Amino acid sequence: MRLRQLEYFLAVWESGSFSAAAARLYVSQPSLSQQMRLLEKELGAQLLERGRHGLALTPAGRAFLPHAERVLRAVGEAADAVHQVVEGRSGDVHVLTVRSIASGILPPSAVRWHSLFPTAVLRVHDFSHRRALEEAVRSGQGDIAVGPRPELWEGPVVSLGYEEMVLVGPAGRDTGSTVELDELVAADWILYEPEQGMSEIVGRTATALGFTPRAVARTGQVAAALLFAMEGLGVALVPNNAVPGGWIQHARRIGPGVYREIVAYSRSTPTQLAQRYRDLLIALELPLTSATDLPARAVRC
């Protein structure tokens, strides 16, 4: 049974004759009649019969009619739903990201997105490591990714800015002071488990500055590292945007500054709706630093 046959059946019934239905569908009457015979043969029952007052539904035709109408209506609704997504009028946007960005950078964009597109749901999926994020994008799990710049990426990539990494520890030093190398070498460090993406950032920072951090604890969560550091266990490297406003006295810049570039990227050209979200990210004033505003000699990790 084909959708075309259902369409022909409904057209004949609604038009009142085979000739009128053929004209309405821009097909020849013999072709339409043949498709109707094939449909009735497959069903094993006659659907329409000619009478003195024109066409009439047989008992089988009356039973078949509402189902045929429902199928064609569902097909039309499905096609319209696809068109709305393709044209950027509705649908969900699946955003893949890493956990620190999901909580520290994306919230303002979610609020703005809802005000602009209240019927389009923003679905955020977060990962603990950038490599897991990149693999998810490659496998087609989302529409667009927001995270550290991927390596050797072939799809579209747009830079959003740089997030600063800061050192968090017990309060007591001047909040505006910077942490120099000798202090980093002497400190006890709260490090991250390998599956946490921040472990890579700590390693790159240590390599760039020329020291080896001495671990006193390891954790898989940035929030836990923050709490351990505030309690005085040691120091931890965290994204600046992950530090709550009331804890700013615990965060200090490392030397000239340590930064990680954040980009929006996708496997291929994103959908209209995903492009609109990407454009929104570019237009918003996110808690990121532009490339032109990076301090001289800043470490990019």
Backbone bond lengths (Angstrom), bond angles and torsions (degrees), N, CA, C in turn:
res aa  C-N    CA-C-N  psi(-1)  N-CA   C-N-CA  omega(-1)  CA-C   N-CA-C  phi
1 M - - - 1.464 - - 1.527 109.50 -
2 R 1.318 115.85 131.47 1.457 120.60 -177.25 1.528 110.92 -113.75
3 L 1.330 114.42 152.99 1.462 118.94 177.70 1.522 111.29 -59.47
4 R 1.320 115.97 -35.42 1.460 119.42 179.57 1.519 111.31 -60.69
5 Q 1.321 117.02 -37.62 1.462 120.52 179.68 1.521 110.89 -66.81
6 L 1.331 116.24 -38.83 1.467 118.86 176.51 1.528 110.56 -64.26
7 E 1.319 115.65 -40.64 1.464 120.38 178.44 1.529 110.53 -62.52
8 Y 1.330 116.84 -42.03 1.459 120.90 178.91 1.519 110.77 -63.53
9 F 1.314 116.80 -44.56 1.465 121.28 -179.97 1.522 110.84 -58.47
10 L 1.336 117.05 -48.58 1.466 119.99 179.84 1.523 111.76 -64.56
11 A 1.332 116.31 -39.14 1.465 119.22 -179.57 1.530 111.13 -64.01
12 V 1.337 117.17 -40.78 1.465 120.48 178.93 1.519 110.11 -63.95
13 W 1.311 116.11 -45.21 1.461 119.62 -178.41 1.534 111.54 -65.86
14 E 1.335 117.45 -43.65 1.460 120.65 -178.19 1.522 112.20 -72.10
15 S 1.366 117.06 -32.69 1.465 120.60 -178.13 1.518 112.37 -82.62
16 G 1.311 117.42 -24.07 1.461 120.78 177.79 1.507 114.61 91.00
17 S 1.338 118.31 -6.19 1.462 120.69 178.85 1.520 109.74 -161.26
18 F 1.337 115.03 159.41 1.457 120.05 178.44 1.526 110.92 -68.43
19 S 1.322 116.16 -38.59 1.469 119.34 -177.68 1.531 111.15 -67.22
20 A 1.344 116.69 -42.01 1.467 119.94 179.34 1.533 110.36 -66.42
21 A 1.347 116.42 -38.51 1.465 119.88 179.50 1.526 110.45 -66.46
22 A 1.336 116.85 -39.77 1.460 120.32 179.68 1.525 110.85 -63.34
23 A 1.328 116.74 -41.44 1.460 120.57 178.19 1.527 110.90 -65.06
24 R 1.315 116.25 -39.41 1.472 121.37 -179.72 1.529 111.75 -65.56
25 L 1.339 115.78 -35.57 1.457 120.82 -176.55 1.530 112.88 -93.95
26 Y 1.312 117.02 -3.55 1.473 122.70 -177.88 1.536 111.44 57.97
27 V 1.323 115.80 44.73 1.463 121.98 174.18 1.527 108.03 -128.73
28 S 1.322 115.31 162.81 1.465 118.24 178.17 1.516 109.54 -75.50
29 Q 1.339 115.67 150.39 1.457 119.62 -179.48 1.533 112.24 -63.98
30 P 1.360 119.26 -41.13 1.475 118.95 177.78 1.538 112.08 -59.11
31 S 1.336 117.31 -38.93 1.456 120.30 179.92 1.529 110.87 -66.18
32 L 1.314 116.05 -42.29 1.460 120.30 178.71 1.527 110.30 -63.47
33 S 1.328 116.62 -45.04 1.471 120.87 -179.48 1.527 110.61 -62.11
34 Q 1.318 116.53 -38.94 1.465 119.97 179.90 1.528 110.90 -64.04
35 Q 1.327 117.15 -42.72 1.458 120.53 179.59 1.529 111.35 -65.56
36 M 1.312 116.49 -35.48 1.458 119.40 177.49 1.523 110.67 -67.42
37 R 1.325 117.70 -40.31 1.473 120.72 178.06 1.527 110.29 -63.22
38 L 1.352 117.05 -40.44 1.451 120.45 178.84 1.531 111.49 -64.61
39 L 1.342 116.34 -39.63 1.456 120.46 178.44 1.528 110.62 -63.99
40 E 1.319 117.01 -46.66 1.461 120.75 179.84 1.529 111.58 -65.06
41 K 1.322 116.11 -35.27 1.465 119.76 177.41 1.516 110.85 -65.15
42 E 1.344 116.26 -42.16 1.458 119.56 179.90 1.523 111.40 -66.12
43 L 1.337 116.45 -38.17 1.462 120.62 -179.93 1.531 112.12 -78.45
44 G 1.324 116.03 -20.61 1.460 119.98 -178.44 1.511 113.05 73.35
45 A 1.335 116.49 28.11 1.469 119.73 -178.70 1.515 109.45 -157.31
46 Q 1.321 116.55 148.75 1.461 121.95 174.56 1.519 108.41 -81.09
47 L 1.342 115.66 134.41 1.458 120.75 -176.84 1.524 112.80 -99.90
48 L 1.329 116.91 -32.94 1.467 122.66 -178.00 1.512 109.85 -128.87
49 E 1.314 115.64 146.78 1.466 119.62 175.83 1.521 108.94 -138.03
50 R 1.336 114.18 146.19 1.459 119.32 179.81 1.522 109.25 -88.69
51 G 1.324 116.89 134.95 1.456 122.51 177.67 1.518 110.71 -129.37
52 R 1.289 115.23 -174.72 1.470 119.18 -179.34 1.521 111.62 -65.16
53 H 1.307 116.95 -25.19 1.467 120.85 -177.95 1.528 112.37 -106.91
54 G 1.339 115.45 20.89 1.458 119.17 178.04 1.518 112.03 104.68
55 L 1.306 115.90 -159.69 1.454 120.79 -178.02 1.530 111.38 -74.97
56 A 1.323 115.47 146.82 1.455 121.48 176.21 1.530 108.46 -140.67
57 L 1.306 115.42 151.20 1.450 120.65 176.22 1.515 110.49 -78.61
58 T 1.301 116.19 137.19 1.455 120.88 171.82 1.534 107.81 -79.12
59 P 1.313 119.33 169.24 1.474 120.38 175.05 1.531 111.75 -53.73
60 A 1.349 116.42 -39.99 1.462 119.39 177.59 1.529 110.43 -66.18
61 G 1.326 116.65 -38.32 1.459 120.72 179.12 1.515 112.22 -65.04
62 R 1.355 116.38 -38.63 1.460 119.33 177.80 1.527 111.49 -65.03
63 A 1.314 116.89 -36.35 1.467 120.47 178.13 1.524 111.26 -70.86
64 F 1.337 115.19 -34.16 1.469 120.10 -175.55 1.525 112.60 -79.05
65 L 1.322 117.77 -32.03 1.462 123.08 -171.79 1.532 114.15 -54.65
66 P 1.348 120.84 -54.08 1.477 118.79 -176.57 1.532 113.18 -63.33
67 H 1.326 116.40 -30.33 1.465 118.93 178.76 1.526 110.74 -71.36
68 A 1.325 116.58 -40.59 1.459 120.45 177.62 1.527 110.65 -63.24
69 E 1.334 116.17 -41.39 1.465 120.08 178.60 1.530 110.97 -64.01
70 R 1.326 116.67 -40.84 1.457 120.49 -178.62 1.528 111.30 -66.10
71 V 1.344 116.14 -40.67 1.462 119.91 -180.00 1.522 110.74 -63.39
72 L 1.319 117.24 -47.76 1.464 120.37 -178.01 1.528 111.63 -67.89
73 R 1.316 116.00 -34.44 1.465 118.78 176.98 1.532 110.29 -65.82
74 A 1.334 116.49 -41.74 1.463 120.36 178.96 1.523 111.22 -64.06
75 V 1.335 116.94 -39.74 1.461 120.96 178.41 1.526 109.91 -63.66
76 G 1.324 116.68 -42.55 1.461 120.15 178.88 1.518 112.42 -64.24
77 E 1.343 116.42 -40.31 1.458 120.45 178.95 1.526 110.98 -67.21
78 A 1.337 116.02 -38.02 1.464 119.55 178.55 1.524 111.06 -64.38
79 A 1.323 115.91 -43.30 1.464 119.81 179.13 1.524 110.86 -64.36
80 D 1.335 116.94 -39.53 1.457 120.14 179.85 1.527 111.00 -66.42
81 A 1.352 116.53 -37.87 1.462 120.16 178.23 1.523 110.78 -61.97
82 V 1.335 116.13 -41.26 1.465 120.14 178.60 1.522 110.36 -65.04
83 H 1.337 116.83 -43.40 1.465 120.68 -179.71 1.527 111.20 -61.62
84 Q 1.342 116.40 -38.50 1.463 119.44 179.50 1.527 111.45 -64.37
85 V 1.342 116.08 -38.89 1.464 119.37 178.50 1.522 110.65 -68.52
86 V 1.340 116.49 -46.22 1.464 121.35 -178.62 1.529 110.42 -61.40
87 E 1.324 115.99 -38.34 1.461 120.52 -178.11 1.528 112.73 -86.00
88 G 1.339 116.81 -1.59 1.458 120.09 177.82 1.506 114.36 74.88
89 R 1.348 117.53 25.60 1.458 119.85 -179.46 1.528 112.47 -92.11
90 S 1.323 118.52 -24.95 1.455 121.30 179.47 1.520 109.22 -162.96
91 G 1.321 116.33 -179.12 1.452 121.86 179.00 1.516 111.51 113.44
92 D 1.314 115.87 174.26 1.454 121.39 178.48 1.532 110.22 -97.14
93 V 1.315 115.93 152.25 1.458 121.78 173.45 1.529 107.61 -116.08
94 H 1.324 116.15 116.75 1.461 121.24 179.97 1.532 108.49 -91.63
95 V 1.329 115.27 111.22 1.466 121.96 -178.53 1.522 108.58 -104.84
96 L 1.325 116.36 123.17 1.461 121.46 176.79 1.522 108.49 -101.32
97 T 1.319 116.71 140.08 1.457 119.80 -177.36 1.521 109.87 -157.71
98 V 1.334 117.04 -178.33 1.465 121.33 172.83 1.524 107.70 -102.47
99 R 1.327 116.03 160.62 1.464 120.29 -167.66 1.516 114.09 -62.05
100 S 1.323 118.28 -41.32 1.459 119.43 -178.24 1.522 111.46 -64.71
101 I 1.324 117.20 -33.60 1.465 121.26 179.24 1.518 110.67 -74.32
102 A 1.341 116.24 -37.06 1.465 120.15 179.82 1.519 111.42 -58.58
103 S 1.340 116.59 -38.39 1.469 119.66 -177.62 1.527 113.10 -95.65
104 G 1.338 118.10 -26.56 1.456 119.89 -173.13 1.513 116.06 -100.55
105 I 1.346 117.71 -20.80 1.469 119.82 -174.07 1.530 112.76 -122.15
106 L 1.320 117.61 -39.33 1.469 119.99 -170.98 1.533 116.52 -79.33
107 P 1.331 121.83 -24.69 1.466 119.77 -176.30 1.533 115.76 -49.87
108 P 1.358 120.23 -45.43 1.477 118.10 179.14 1.532 112.51 -61.11
109 S 1.326 116.58 -34.55 1.471 119.02 179.94 1.521 110.65 -69.36
110 A 1.333 117.14 -33.60 1.464 120.20 179.45 1.525 110.73 -66.40
111 V 1.315 116.28 -40.96 1.469 120.48 178.76 1.523 110.51 -64.16
112 R 1.318 116.41 -45.34 1.463 120.74 -179.41 1.522 110.70 -66.51
113 W 1.323 116.14 -39.15 1.468 120.28 179.92 1.528 110.78 -61.21
114 H 1.316 116.77 -43.94 1.468 119.90 -178.55 1.520 111.41 -64.03
115 S 1.330 117.36 -35.10 1.463 119.66 179.12 1.524 111.62 -69.48
116 L 1.342 116.88 -30.61 1.466 121.02 -179.19 1.524 112.82 -86.85
117 F 1.353 116.19 -38.46 1.468 120.87 -176.43 1.530 108.94 -131.97
118 P 1.327 117.12 74.94 1.473 120.18 -174.13 1.527 114.53 -63.97
119 T 1.331 118.15 -21.33 1.470 119.74 -179.48 1.522 112.58 -94.96
120 A 1.313 117.70 -5.58 1.470 121.79 -179.38 1.527 109.14 -100.41
121 V 1.315 115.88 115.14 1.467 120.95 -175.75 1.528 110.61 -82.62
122 L 1.319 115.64 132.48 1.461 122.04 176.02 1.527 107.32 -93.86
123 R 1.321 116.27 113.18 1.468 120.92 -178.64 1.533 108.61 -106.07
124 V 1.317 116.00 112.27 1.462 121.34 -175.97 1.528 109.83 -103.19
125 H 1.316 116.42 124.21 1.464 122.94 178.09 1.526 107.74 -116.77
126 D 1.338 117.83 121.20 1.461 119.40 -175.59 1.530 111.85 -109.96
127 F 1.330 114.72 152.50 1.457 123.35 -178.70 1.526 108.99 -127.60
128 S 1.325 115.95 156.41 1.460 119.85 -177.12 1.520 112.92 -84.42
129 H 1.346 117.54 -18.04 1.465 120.71 -176.86 1.527 109.32 -138.84
130 R 1.321 115.86 144.86 1.469 119.70 -178.51 1.525 111.75 -62.53
131 R 1.351 118.00 -30.90 1.461 119.53 -180.00 1.523 111.13 -66.22
132 A 1.337 116.88 -38.24 1.465 120.60 175.76 1.528 110.38 -65.64
133 L 1.329 115.87 -37.28 1.469 120.62 176.90 1.517 110.56 -62.73
134 E 1.318 117.57 -48.27 1.465 121.08 -178.62 1.526 111.39 -61.99
135 E 1.334 116.80 -39.72 1.455 120.16 179.35 1.528 110.87 -65.30
136 A 1.322 116.76 -37.95 1.468 120.70 178.05 1.520 110.87 -64.02
137 V 1.334 116.92 -39.98 1.466 120.51 178.70 1.524 109.99 -66.46
138 R 1.321 116.76 -43.29 1.471 120.46 179.80 1.525 111.70 -60.89
139 S 1.320 116.81 -34.37 1.467 120.15 -178.12 1.520 112.77 -85.90
140 G 1.340 117.38 3.49 1.455 120.83 174.63 1.512 115.00 79.29
141 Q 1.336 117.93 26.74 1.463 120.42 -177.10 1.526 113.54 -77.95
142 G 1.335 118.15 -15.84 1.459 119.77 -178.13 1.519 112.02 -143.85
143 D 1.325 115.19 174.80 1.465 120.85 179.95 1.526 111.99 -88.31
144 I 1.335 116.10 -35.27 1.460 120.43 -176.50 1.529 108.55 -155.28
145 A 1.312 116.58 149.50 1.459 121.53 179.52 1.518 109.99 -117.57
146 V 1.325 115.75 145.78 1.464 122.06 174.35 1.523 106.50 -127.01
147 G 1.328 116.69 113.59 1.455 119.44 -176.07 1.506 111.83 -175.18
148 P 1.334 116.69 -169.87 1.465 120.52 176.95 1.525 110.34 -59.12
149 R 1.324 115.97 150.70 1.473 119.65 -179.31 1.526 109.84 -59.12
150 P 1.342 117.67 124.78 1.467 120.57 179.92 1.524 110.96 -74.84
151 E 1.311 115.70 153.04 1.456 120.71 179.69 1.527 110.78 -87.26
152 L 1.322 116.43 138.55 1.474 122.60 176.00 1.527 111.62 50.79
153 W 1.331 116.18 49.91 1.465 121.04 -177.41 1.518 110.41 -92.38
154 E 1.337 117.13 134.02 1.467 120.96 -177.23 1.528 113.26 -96.52
155 G 1.314 117.86 -18.03 1.459 120.53 -179.16 1.516 112.25 -84.28
156 P 1.339 117.44 -179.23 1.467 121.68 -179.92 1.529 112.02 -66.93
157 V 1.344 116.01 136.97 1.464 122.84 179.54 1.524 108.37 -134.60
158 V 1.337 116.92 130.52 1.462 122.17 179.14 1.523 108.69 -126.51
159 S 1.335 116.89 124.99 1.459 120.62 -179.84 1.526 110.85 -75.04
160 L 1.337 115.78 136.91 1.464 121.33 178.49 1.524 111.73 -106.86
161 G 1.322 117.01 -18.32 1.453 120.80 -178.64 1.521 110.62 137.84
162 Y 1.337 116.13 -168.40 1.456 121.69 -176.58 1.527 110.19 -122.98
163 E 1.335 116.12 134.20 1.460 119.50 173.49 1.528 108.37 -97.68
164 E 1.338 116.19 139.56 1.455 120.48 -178.67 1.523 110.84 -88.75
165 M 1.324 115.61 140.53 1.454 122.33 173.12 1.527 107.85 -97.68
166 V 1.307 117.13 132.80 1.461 120.74 -178.63 1.524 109.84 -124.06
167 L 1.323 115.31 161.21 1.454 120.91 177.96 1.528 108.32 -96.98
168 V 1.324 116.25 127.06 1.466 121.42 -179.85 1.520 109.18 -110.69
169 G 1.313 116.10 135.54 1.463 121.56 178.23 1.511 109.83 -159.87
170 P 1.308 117.76 -172.11 1.469 120.88 179.03 1.516 111.02 -59.57
171 A 1.309 116.19 145.38 1.466 120.17 176.83 1.528 109.37 -69.46
172 G 1.295 116.06 159.37 1.461 118.96 178.49 1.505 112.04 145.65
173 R 1.315 117.79 -32.70 1.466 120.68 175.42 1.521 109.70 -90.29
174 D 1.317 116.64 166.13 1.463 120.43 178.32 1.522 109.35 -62.29
175 T 1.333 116.07 128.79 1.452 120.92 -177.10 1.521 111.36 -58.47
176 G 1.331 116.72 -36.71 1.460 119.55 -176.68 1.512 114.35 -82.80
177 S 1.310 117.83 -3.78 1.466 119.86 -177.43 1.516 110.48 -75.56
178 T 1.314 115.33 157.99 1.461 120.44 178.31 1.517 110.26 -104.64
179 V 1.309 115.38 155.49 1.459 121.95 -179.89 1.521 108.36 -93.64
180 E 1.338 116.45 124.78 1.451 120.27 179.88 1.527 110.57 -99.03
181 L 1.331 115.54 171.40 1.456 121.81 -171.52 1.525 113.13 -58.85
182 D 1.334 118.19 -41.34 1.460 119.22 -176.91 1.522 111.94 -62.10
183 E 1.317 116.66 -35.26 1.462 120.47 178.28 1.532 110.88 -69.80
184 L 1.337 117.37 -38.13 1.461 121.38 177.88 1.528 110.83 -63.32
185 V 1.314 115.99 -40.35 1.470 121.24 -179.29 1.527 110.64 -66.78
186 A 1.321 116.99 -39.63 1.466 121.53 -174.89 1.529 112.90 -80.64
187 A 1.328 118.35 -16.88 1.465 121.72 -171.60 1.525 112.69 -75.87
188 D 1.334 114.85 152.53 1.459 121.99 166.53 1.528 106.93 -85.98
189 W 1.331 116.53 134.36 1.460 120.46 -172.24 1.526 112.77 -112.38
190 I 1.317 114.22 139.60 1.466 121.27 168.06 1.526 105.61 -96.86
191 L 1.304 116.47 108.19 1.464 121.58 -176.15 1.525 110.86 -100.29
192 Y 1.325 114.28 176.21 1.467 120.37 -176.09 1.525 110.55 -111.25
193 E 1.318 114.83 150.85 1.457 120.40 173.45 1.527 108.95 -65.93
194 P 1.346 118.05 153.67 1.476 121.06 -176.55 1.528 114.31 -57.02
195 E 1.336 117.35 -31.32 1.470 118.94 -178.11 1.531 113.03 -75.44
196 Q 1.317 117.35 -9.33 1.464 122.38 176.65 1.527 108.27 -91.63
197 G 1.331 116.94 125.29 1.460 121.39 -175.32 1.516 114.44 -58.34
198 M 1.333 117.89 -26.10 1.464 119.93 179.44 1.526 112.32 -65.50
199 S 1.335 117.46 -20.56 1.462 119.41 177.28 1.526 110.20 -62.14
200 E 1.316 116.53 -36.20 1.457 121.44 178.22 1.529 110.40 -67.51
201 I 1.322 116.40 -39.66 1.467 120.70 -179.81 1.527 110.58 -65.97
202 V 1.325 117.45 -42.50 1.464 120.72 177.98 1.529 110.27 -61.38
203 G 1.343 116.08 -44.09 1.460 119.87 179.83 1.516 112.41 -62.32
204 R 1.321 116.93 -43.47 1.462 119.88 179.76 1.525 111.67 -66.72
205 T 1.324 115.77 -38.36 1.466 119.66 179.48 1.527 110.77 -65.35
206 A 1.329 115.92 -44.99 1.463 120.22 -179.95 1.527 110.96 -62.61
207 T 1.322 116.29 -40.59 1.465 120.05 178.94 1.526 110.96 -65.00
208 A 1.338 116.33 -43.81 1.467 120.60 -178.22 1.528 111.72 -64.79
209 L 1.347 116.82 -35.51 1.462 120.26 -177.06 1.519 112.57 -93.13
210 G 1.341 116.59 -10.70 1.460 120.05 174.40 1.511 115.52 81.50
211 F 1.333 119.27 45.25 1.461 120.63 176.00 1.530 108.69 -146.55
212 T 1.316 116.19 166.22 1.460 122.34 177.26 1.526 108.62 -118.43
213 P 1.326 118.73 115.41 1.467 120.24 -178.33 1.528 111.48 -67.24
214 R 1.334 116.43 140.36 1.463 122.54 179.51 1.538 108.54 -96.35
215 A 1.320 116.65 112.07 1.467 121.44 -173.41 1.524 112.29 -80.19
216 V 1.333 115.68 135.67 1.468 122.02 170.45 1.519 110.77 -116.44
217 A 1.360 115.84 -14.71 1.474 120.74 178.09 1.520 108.28 -161.38
218 R 1.320 114.70 157.36 1.472 121.60 174.81 1.524 109.01 -133.96
219 T 1.317 115.37 146.11 1.460 120.57 179.34 1.517 109.86 -146.67
220 G 1.311 115.80 159.97 1.461 120.29 177.97 1.512 112.66 -100.82
221 Q 1.350 117.49 5.49 1.463 120.66 -175.87 1.522 111.31 -129.85
222 V 1.320 116.07 136.41 1.461 121.01 176.53 1.520 110.42 -64.65
223 A 1.333 116.97 -40.16 1.472 120.29 -179.16 1.520 111.08 -60.66
224 A 1.336 116.85 -40.28 1.464 120.10 179.07 1.522 110.74 -67.49
225 A 1.335 117.45 -40.97 1.465 120.65 177.86 1.525 110.93 -59.69
226 L 1.341 115.90 -40.64 1.467 120.48 177.88 1.521 111.05 -59.65
227 L 1.327 117.01 -48.04 1.463 120.81 -177.23 1.517 111.67 -66.59
228 F 1.330 116.65 -41.55 1.464 119.54 178.03 1.534 110.66 -60.12
229 A 1.330 115.62 -43.21 1.466 120.12 -178.67 1.521 111.37 -65.98
230 M 1.312 117.41 -42.05 1.465 120.86 -179.81 1.521 111.98 -65.28
231 E 1.345 116.54 -30.41 1.462 120.22 179.44 1.521 112.33 -77.92
232 G 1.345 116.20 -8.30 1.446 119.09 175.79 1.512 115.15 99.05
233 L 1.323 118.36 9.17 1.463 120.43 180.00 1.520 111.99 -67.23
234 G 1.332 116.04 -34.65 1.458 121.16 -178.59 1.515 108.95 175.32
235 V 1.315 116.20 -159.60 1.465 120.31 178.33 1.534 108.61 -113.26
236 A 1.322 116.33 156.48 1.465 121.72 179.94 1.516 109.80 -140.43
237 L 1.313 115.43 144.87 1.471 121.24 174.94 1.520 107.95 -93.84
238 V 1.340 117.04 125.78 1.464 121.10 -177.54 1.528 109.15 -141.18
239 P 1.338 117.65 158.34 1.465 119.68 172.86 1.524 110.15 -64.77
240 N 1.304 117.10 137.26 1.460 121.30 -178.55 1.525 111.76 -56.78
241 N 1.362 115.94 -37.29 1.461 118.42 -177.95 1.523 113.07 -72.55
242 A 1.350 117.70 -7.13 1.465 120.71 178.38 1.525 111.47 -89.94
243 V 1.330 116.81 -7.62 1.467 120.68 -178.53 1.529 109.17 -87.81
244 P 1.330 118.91 117.53 1.466 120.41 178.39 1.521 111.59 -57.94
245 G 1.329 115.78 151.01 1.462 121.06 -176.08 1.521 113.59 -55.55
246 G 1.330 117.07 -36.37 1.459 120.28 -177.99 1.510 113.82 -75.54
247 W 1.325 116.80 -7.10 1.463 120.65 -178.07 1.529 112.03 -107.50
248 I 1.314 117.42 13.63 1.454 120.59 -173.18 1.527 112.15 -61.30
249 Q 1.341 116.74 -26.40 1.460 119.59 180.00 1.526 112.36 -69.35
250 H 1.331 116.35 -10.65 1.467 120.69 178.88 1.527 112.17 -93.80
251 A 1.338 118.12 -7.05 1.474 121.35 -173.51 1.525 110.88 -109.42
252 R 1.335 116.12 136.90 1.461 121.16 179.66 1.533 109.61 -137.91
253 R 1.311 115.74 150.02 1.466 121.51 177.83 1.524 109.66 -74.88
254 I 1.333 115.35 144.96 1.462 121.52 177.80 1.529 108.79 -94.98
255 G 1.326 116.79 112.94 1.465 121.25 178.16 1.511 112.32 48.49
256 P 1.333 117.32 -127.11 1.468 120.84 -179.58 1.527 112.85 -76.01
257 G 1.321 116.69 -5.91 1.460 120.51 -179.18 1.522 111.79 113.14
258 V 1.318 116.03 138.93 1.464 122.60 177.98 1.523 107.47 -116.91
259 Y 1.332 116.10 126.55 1.463 120.40 -173.17 1.528 111.99 -132.61
260 R 1.329 114.74 150.73 1.463 121.62 174.70 1.531 108.33 -126.20
261 E 1.333 116.29 129.50 1.461 119.63 179.67 1.522 110.29 -74.44
262 I 1.331 115.71 138.03 1.463 122.53 177.08 1.519 108.36 -115.18
263 V 1.322 116.57 131.37 1.466 121.53 -176.94 1.522 110.13 -131.04
264 A 1.319 114.85 162.93 1.470 122.11 169.52 1.522 106.03 -108.13
265 Y 1.329 116.77 128.55 1.462 118.96 -177.64 1.521 110.76 -146.53
266 S 1.327 115.36 163.84 1.461 121.10 -179.54 1.519 109.19 -151.06
267 R 1.321 115.01 166.41 1.466 119.91 -178.37 1.522 110.84 -70.12
268 S 1.325 116.69 -38.25 1.462 122.61 178.85 1.523 107.25 -144.79
269 T 1.322 116.75 -172.11 1.465 119.56 179.56 1.520 109.81 -58.44
270 P 1.327 118.68 121.62 1.466 120.42 -176.75 1.518 112.59 -69.56
271 T 1.322 115.95 163.11 1.457 121.57 177.41 1.527 109.55 -63.41
272 Q 1.327 115.41 166.35 1.469 120.32 179.07 1.521 110.92 -55.29
273 L 1.336 116.13 -44.54 1.460 119.98 -177.13 1.526 110.79 -67.58
274 A 1.329 116.97 -40.81 1.464 120.19 178.16 1.531 110.86 -66.17
275 Q 1.327 116.87 -36.09 1.466 119.94 176.72 1.523 110.73 -63.45
276 R 1.334 116.11 -37.01 1.460 119.28 178.85 1.527 110.88 -66.06
277 Y 1.320 116.68 -36.25 1.466 119.01 177.21 1.531 109.94 -68.23
278 R 1.325 116.70 -41.31 1.463 120.17 177.57 1.527 110.54 -60.79
279 D 1.331 116.85 -43.52 1.470 120.58 178.72 1.525 110.73 -63.15
280 L 1.336 115.85 -35.80 1.464 119.79 177.90 1.521 110.78 -64.24
281 L 1.325 117.09 -42.10 1.461 120.95 178.24 1.527 111.11 -61.01
282 I 1.330 115.88 -39.88 1.466 120.63 -179.79 1.532 110.80 -66.70
283 A 1.332 116.13 -37.79 1.461 120.59 -175.68 1.527 112.97 -78.68
284 L 1.334 117.71 -28.34 1.457 120.71 -176.62 1.528 111.92 -73.13
285 E 1.317 115.61 154.76 1.460 121.12 173.81 1.531 107.48 -89.02
286 L 1.318 116.13 87.50 1.450 121.90 -178.43 1.532 110.27 -80.23
287 P 1.340 117.93 159.63 1.476 120.24 177.71 1.523 111.46 -74.45
288 L 1.328 115.90 59.28 1.456 123.05 -178.53 1.526 109.02 -131.09
289 T 1.312 116.46 160.97 1.466 122.57 178.19 1.513 109.45 -106.53
290 S 1.319 117.23 134.16 1.458 120.36 178.90 1.523 109.99 -72.83
291 A 1.323 115.83 158.17 1.467 120.59 -178.93 1.523 111.17 -59.51
292 T 1.321 117.33 -35.77 1.471 120.70 -178.23 1.522 112.28 -72.11
293 D 1.333 117.32 -19.40 1.462 120.74 -178.13 1.528 113.33 -99.03
294 L 1.318 117.74 2.98 1.460 119.84 178.56 1.528 109.98 -65.11
295 P 1.320 117.97 139.93 1.464 120.40 178.86 1.539 111.06 -64.20
296 A 1.292 115.79 154.24 1.462 120.11 176.60 1.533 109.00 -61.71
297 R 1.296 116.67 141.15 1.473 125.22 179.56 1.525 112.77 64.45
298 A 1.343 118.16 18.38 1.462 120.74 177.93 1.527 110.12 -60.29
299 V 1.312 116.03 143.87 1.464 121.77 178.19 1.536 107.86 -87.79
300 R 1.327 115.93 124.33 1.467 120.15 176.98 1.521 108.13 -104.89
301 C 1.319 116.40 118.13 1.457 119.21 -176.06 1.545 111.26 -116.77
